[in-house]
């Protein structure tokens, strides 16, 4: 196959140049030229299909949307229940998954376990490693207790050789670890550059769609925690997963940021053990306190992660501050914390203007939904007054600037999950109060912040 010519395209104006220049000759922007494969002719797509593959699906006749028969997507379970939950039920034929996370957090470990489970289930799997040697991967498999695995392993970083191996072996699932180390000889730029990452991902995506082989790409992340490389990489793939968690903690979260075949913001919870990552069947236990007695500054809330209700402990510490008191939050929006403190002062008469306020969501979980507002305010009040909330107490609900307590979505599921885990008292928005009582759970429905404060004083 003849080697295509390369050109350099400006990301600002779209102008082209036959060679790289520090300054775009069209718009004058600096460092905006990136390498691309030039079109070889009017009838050839720039992202031509690799030899042996037909490319994307054949052209279909134009027809009304109502005339197209919708079909359910067939899924193959990976053998790891928590991973299947995040993927939406399992691996999809021809699907492309991008998984990112900090170095050493467990991406390769999880995928090696999943590939072994798929191989044992009868699906041929190919693991392409570009960052480790075959001996290193074999050593990891021995630590995981799967040293007898029949997963095919290829230590290679050149895209053309990888595609040729896939064509020869015809696996059902391919793992590319990682996309930043893969390069195509059609480009002269180094592996990991924007051009190489985009071009290699596009070829692998086309191969997946044309053959029905599922492809899993491992991606590096930047210092800010975002996937390295162009944002177009996330648009190319069907599913984007992020590994979250502290490498010093044994617990890991895998979160779906994008999923064309399932729900987004779904999470899977894993525990890192000597034998690899194990799914956690009751993740709420991770995020709840282990206090022998109730302590001031602690309040439990129920958050929704995808379709899963999780009970999370919100901790607050209020201490005397200096002339410029600090407001810090971990796992919660710090701007929303400042707003809640203002609402707390104006509508509930709880002043913290001369106090340092620290708020933390236990277990490293990140809560983005506003349903945590009421629990945050109650935990701050508890810490300020030095009085613990009752045992078995929880609260959730969004708080507005006018002091109203707004309902949270799927409140019935949240309350049922709390009752199942033994909680006995709940303060919730009035709109979330169930029509039928929930056994073992006393529910106090409130409409305003001051009502919630009065309820807590009455049951404290």
VOTIMAR-608374 format. One record per residue (C-alpha): z, x, y; residue number from 1. Coordinates in steps of 0.05 Angstrom, whole numbers. Each point is the difference from the previous one (the first is absolute). Layout:
N
<<Z,X,Y>,NUM>
...
***
This chain:
460
<<0,0,0>,1>
<<-23,30,66>,2>
<<54,15,49>,3>
<<-1,-46,61>,4>
<<0,28,70>,5>
<<62,-7,42>,6>
<<7,-21,72>,7>
<<58,-6,48>,8>
<<17,-67,32>,9>
<<43,-12,61>,10>
<<58,-48,-12>,11>
<<0,-20,73>,12>
<<-72,-17,15>,13>
<<-36,4,-67>,14>
<<-46,56,23>,15>
<<-24,51,-51>,16>
<<-10,74,-2>,17>
<<-33,45,-53>,18>
<<59,48,4>,19>
<<73,-2,18>,20>
<<17,7,74>,21>
<<67,0,34>,22>
<<-26,-48,52>,23>
<<-45,-61,-13>,24>
<<-67,11,35>,25>
<<-6,-75,13>,26>
<<67,-23,28>,27>
<<35,66,12>,28>
<<61,-16,-45>,29>
<<34,60,-30>,30>
<<13,9,-75>,31>
<<-32,-67,-16>,32>
<<-56,22,-47>,33>
<<11,-11,-74>,34>
<<-45,19,-58>,35>
<<-40,-52,-37>,36>
<<-56,-2,-51>,37>
<<-66,-14,36>,38>
<<-47,-53,-25>,39>
<<-54,31,-43>,40>
<<-51,-55,12>,41>
<<-10,-71,24>,42>
<<12,-29,-69>,43>
<<62,39,-19>,44>
<<70,-20,18>,45>
<<43,56,29>,46>
<<52,-13,-54>,47>
<<-49,4,-57>,48>
<<26,-17,-69>,49>
<<15,60,-45>,50>
<<-48,14,-56>,51>
<<11,-48,-57>,52>
<<28,-57,41>,53>
<<-36,-61,27>,54>
<<44,-4,62>,55>
<<29,-65,26>,56>
<<-15,-68,-28>,57>
<<-73,-22,-2>,58>
<<-24,-43,58>,59>
<<13,-74,-9>,60>
<<-39,-58,30>,61>
<<29,-35,61>,62>
<<37,-63,-18>,63>
<<53,-46,31>,64>
<<72,21,-10>,65>
<<15,-66,-34>,66>
<<-52,15,-53>,67>
<<33,65,-21>,68>
<<48,-6,-58>,69>
<<67,32,12>,70>
<<27,41,-57>,71>
<<69,27,-13>,72>
<<6,75,-1>,73>
<<16,28,-68>,74>
<<59,48,0>,75>
<<24,52,-50>,76>
<<76,12,1>,77>
<<16,73,13>,78>
<<61,-2,-46>,79>
<<47,10,59>,80>
<<26,-67,23>,81>
<<19,20,71>,82>
<<-67,33,12>,83>
<<-36,-62,-26>,84>
<<40,-42,49>,85>
<<-24,41,59>,86>
<<-72,1,-25>,87>
<<0,-76,-7>,88>
<<4,-3,-75>,89>
<<-34,63,-25>,90>
<<-62,44,5>,91>
<<-64,-35,21>,92>
<<-67,21,-30>,93>
<<-39,38,53>,94>
<<58,-1,48>,95>
<<17,60,44>,96>
<<74,14,15>,97>
<<25,49,52>,98>
<<72,23,-8>,99>
<<35,44,51>,100>
<<69,29,10>,101>
<<39,62,19>,102>
<<-7,62,-44>,103>
<<45,-1,-61>,104>
<<18,-74,5>,105>
<<-30,-17,-68>,106>
<<-73,-20,8>,107>
<<-27,45,-55>,108>
<<58,-16,-45>,109>
<<-10,-75,5>,110>
<<-76,5,-10>,111>
<<7,45,-60>,112>
<<48,-49,-32>,113>
<<-47,-58,16>,114>
<<-61,36,-28>,115>
<<38,16,-65>,116>
<<20,-74,-6>,117>
<<-73,-22,10>,118>
<<-25,51,-50>,119>
<<50,-25,-52>,120>
<<-24,-71,15>,121>
<<-71,19,-19>,122>
<<-30,14,69>,123>
<<-30,70,6>,124>
<<30,35,60>,125>
<<-23,63,38>,126>
<<49,39,44>,127>
<<-35,47,49>,128>
<<48,50,30>,129>
<<-20,43,59>,130>
<<68,24,22>,131>
<<29,23,-66>,132>
<<-26,36,-61>,133>
<<-6,-33,-67>,134>
<<61,39,-24>,135>
<<42,-26,57>,136>
<<-19,-72,-15>,137>
<<15,12,-74>,138>
<<69,27,19>,139>
<<14,-63,41>,140>
<<-21,-44,-58>,141>
<<48,38,-45>,142>
<<57,-14,49>,143>
<<-20,-73,1>,144>
<<1,-4,-76>,145>
<<-75,-15,-6>,146>
<<-23,68,-23>,147>
<<-38,-33,-57>,148>
<<-43,-40,49>,149>
<<-75,-7,-13>,150>
<<-17,-8,75>,151>
<<-61,42,16>,152>
<<14,54,52>,153>
<<-50,35,46>,154>
<<21,54,49>,155>
<<-57,-3,51>,156>
<<-11,-10,74>,157>
<<-76,-3,6>,158>
<<-23,-72,6>,159>
<<-66,9,-36>,160>
<<34,30,-62>,161>
<<52,-55,1>,162>
<<-54,-54,1>,163>
<<-38,35,-56>,164>
<<63,1,-42>,165>
<<13,-74,13>,166>
<<-72,-15,-20>,167>
<<8,39,-64>,168>
<<69,-27,-21>,169>
<<-5,-71,26>,170>
<<75,-12,13>,171>
<<28,-68,21>,172>
<<46,30,52>,173>
<<-6,64,41>,174>
<<54,33,42>,175>
<<-21,50,55>,176>
<<60,42,18>,177>
<<-13,10,57>,178>
<<-58,-23,44>,179>
<<16,53,51>,180>
<<-15,56,-50>,181>
<<-66,-30,-22>,182>
<<-64,25,33>,183>
<<-75,-12,-5>,184>
<<-50,57,1>,185>
<<-44,-43,45>,186>
<<47,17,57>,187>
<<18,69,26>,188>
<<68,-19,29>,189>
<<64,18,-37>,190>
<<36,-46,-48>,191>
<<48,-46,36>,192>
<<-43,-6,63>,193>
<<-16,-69,27>,194>
<<-72,5,-23>,195>
<<17,22,-71>,196>
<<55,-52,-10>,197>
<<-44,-57,25>,198>
<<-62,22,-38>,199>
<<36,11,-66>,200>
<<38,-66,5>,201>
<<-65,-36,15>,202>
<<-35,30,-62>,203>
<<59,-16,-45>,204>
<<4,-72,27>,205>
<<-74,-10,-13>,206>
<<8,28,-70>,207>
<<58,-48,-13>,208>
<<-38,-61,24>,209>
<<-63,18,-37>,210>
<<32,15,-67>,211>
<<64,-42,-2>,212>
<<44,61,-8>,213>
<<67,-6,36>,214>
<<14,58,46>,215>
<<68,21,27>,216>
<<0,49,58>,217>
<<61,40,20>,218>
<<4,14,74>,219>
<<41,47,42>,220>
<<40,-25,59>,221>
<<10,28,70>,222>
<<66,18,33>,223>
<<2,-71,28>,224>
<<-5,-29,-71>,225>
<<-71,-27,7>,226>
<<-55,17,-50>,227>
<<-36,63,20>,228>
<<-74,-5,14>,229>
<<-40,-54,35>,230>
<<24,-71,4>,231>
<<-67,-20,-31>,232>
<<29,27,-65>,233>
<<48,-59,-3>,234>
<<-57,-49,16>,235>
<<-42,27,-58>,236>
<<50,-13,-55>,237>
<<25,-66,-28>,238>
<<74,16,-2>,239>
<<45,47,41>,240>
<<69,18,-27>,241>
<<53,41,34>,242>
<<58,37,-33>,243>
<<64,-7,41>,244>
<<69,29,-9>,245>
<<40,63,10>,246>
<<-17,57,-48>,247>
<<75,14,-3>,248>
<<13,-71,-26>,249>
<<-16,-23,-70>,250>
<<-31,-65,23>,251>
<<-73,-9,21>,252>
<<-38,-59,29>,253>
<<-74,-11,-9>,254>
<<-27,-48,53>,255>
<<-69,-34,2>,256>
<<-28,6,71>,257>
<<-68,-29,-19>,258>
<<-22,-36,-62>,259>
<<-65,-39,-9>,260>
<<24,-24,-67>,261>
<<72,-18,14>,262>
<<56,-10,51>,263>
<<13,52,53>,264>
<<70,27,16>,265>
<<18,-8,-73>,266>
<<47,55,-23>,267>
<<18,33,-65>,268>
<<67,34,-8>,269>
<<7,62,-44>,270>
<<56,48,-18>,271>
<<-17,73,-11>,272>
<<30,25,-65>,273>
<<-8,61,-44>,274>
<<-53,-39,-39>,275>
<<-39,-20,62>,276>
<<-1,-64,41>,277>
<<32,-61,-30>,278>
<<-7,-70,29>,279>
<<63,-32,29>,280>
<<8,-72,-25>,281>
<<52,-20,51>,282>
<<-17,38,65>,283>
<<50,-40,42>,284>
<<55,41,-32>,285>
<<-28,63,34>,286>
<<6,-29,70>,287>
<<68,-32,-7>,288>
<<66,35,15>,289>
<<47,27,-51>,290>
<<62,-13,42>,291>
<<62,-20,-39>,292>
<<23,-42,60>,293>
<<-40,-30,58>,294>
<<-6,48,58>,295>
<<-14,-13,74>,296>
<<-72,9,23>,297>
<<-33,-23,-65>,298>
<<-42,-63,-10>,299>
<<-48,-18,-57>,300>
<<-67,-34,13>,301>
<<-57,-23,-43>,302>
<<-68,29,17>,303>
<<-68,-15,-30>,304>
<<-43,57,-25>,305>
<<-65,-33,-21>,306>
<<21,-53,-50>,307>
<<67,32,-16>,308>
<<65,-19,35>,309>
<<46,60,8>,310>
<<72,2,22>,311>
<<12,57,49>,312>
<<63,23,33>,313>
<<-3,10,75>,314>
<<52,48,27>,315>
<<19,8,73>,316>
<<46,50,34>,317>
<<23,-14,71>,318>
<<38,55,34>,319>
<<19,17,72>,320>
<<-58,35,35>,321>
<<-8,41,62>,322>
<<-37,-17,64>,323>
<<-65,-8,-40>,324>
<<17,-37,-65>,325>
<<-48,9,-58>,326>
<<-34,-53,-41>,327>
<<-26,28,-66>,328>
<<-27,-37,-61>,329>
<<-24,23,-68>,330>
<<-46,-47,-38>,331>
<<-2,-50,57>,332>
<<-39,-6,65>,333>
<<41,37,54>,334>
<<-34,-40,56>,335>
<<22,-65,-33>,336>
<<71,28,-5>,337>
<<3,7,76>,338>
<<-24,-72,7>,339>
<<52,-26,-49>,340>
<<56,35,38>,341>
<<-22,-35,64>,342>
<<-2,-68,-35>,343>
<<68,14,-30>,344>
<<30,14,68>,345>
<<-34,-58,37>,346>
<<9,-56,-51>,347>
<<60,21,-42>,348>
<<42,39,51>,349>
<<1,64,-42>,350>
<<-9,59,46>,351>
<<-23,68,-26>,352>
<<-27,31,65>,353>
<<50,57,-2>,354>
<<-3,10,-76>,355>
<<-43,43,-46>,356>
<<-33,-46,-51>,357>
<<-28,26,-66>,358>
<<-33,-46,-50>,359>
<<-24,18,-70>,360>
<<-35,-36,-58>,361>
<<33,28,-62>,362>
<<-42,32,-55>,363>
<<-58,25,43>,364>
<<-34,-68,3>,365>
<<-40,-17,62>,366>
<<7,-71,27>,367>
<<-55,-23,47>,368>
<<11,-76,-2>,369>
<<42,-32,56>,370>
<<42,-38,-52>,371>
<<48,59,3>,372>
<<21,-17,71>,373>
<<61,-43,-16>,374>
<<27,50,-51>,375>
<<-8,57,50>,376>
<<38,-38,54>,377>
<<57,-20,-48>,378>
<<8,71,-26>,379>
<<3,27,72>,380>
<<53,-52,19>,381>
<<39,16,-63>,382>
<<1,75,16>,383>
<<18,-11,73>,384>
<<59,-44,-18>,385>
<<21,41,-60>,386>
<<2,-62,-44>,387>
<<-38,-3,-66>,388>
<<-43,-60,-20>,389>
<<24,-38,-61>,390>
<<-18,23,-70>,391>
<<-63,-33,-26>,392>
<<-26,-14,70>,393>
<<-73,4,22>,394>
<<-43,-22,59>,395>
<<-73,-1,20>,396>
<<-41,-30,57>,397>
<<-42,19,59>,398>
<<34,-1,69>,399>
<<-38,-16,63>,400>
<<13,22,71>,401>
<<28,-68,17>,402>
<<53,9,-54>,403>
<<-31,-49,-50>,404>
<<0,17,-75>,405>
<<-69,-11,-29>,406>
<<-17,-13,-73>,407>
<<-24,54,-47>,408>
<<-58,-12,-48>,409>
<<17,-20,-72>,410>
<<73,-10,15>,411>
<<13,-38,-65>,412>
<<-22,60,-42>,413>
<<45,46,40>,414>
<<61,-45,-10>,415>
<<-13,-9,-75>,416>
<<-5,76,-8>,417>
<<66,9,37>,418>
<<34,-53,-44>,419>
<<-26,33,-63>,420>
<<32,66,21>,421>
<<68,-33,12>,422>
<<2,-10,75>,423>
<<42,-59,22>,424>
<<-7,-9,76>,425>
<<-64,0,42>,426>
<<-15,-10,74>,427>
<<-72,-20,7>,428>
<<-45,-36,51>,429>
<<7,-76,-1>,430>
<<-73,-7,-20>,431>
<<12,42,-63>,432>
<<59,-43,-24>,433>
<<-18,-28,-69>,434>
<<-2,-75,-10>,435>
<<36,8,-66>,436>
<<63,43,-6>,437>
<<-7,67,-36>,438>
<<54,9,-52>,439>
<<52,52,18>,440>
<<-27,10,71>,441>
<<32,-29,63>,442>
<<-53,-4,55>,443>
<<15,-3,74>,444>
<<-62,-21,39>,445>
<<-2,21,73>,446>
<<-48,-10,58>,447>
<<27,51,50>,448>
<<31,69,0>,449>
<<67,-25,27>,450>
<<5,-50,-57>,451>
<<-9,57,-50>,452>
<<55,40,34>,453>
<<47,-60,-3>,454>
<<-15,-11,-74>,455>
<<17,72,-15>,456>
<<65,-4,38>,457>
<<18,-64,-38>,458>
<<-12,29,-69>,459>
<<24,71,14>,460>
***
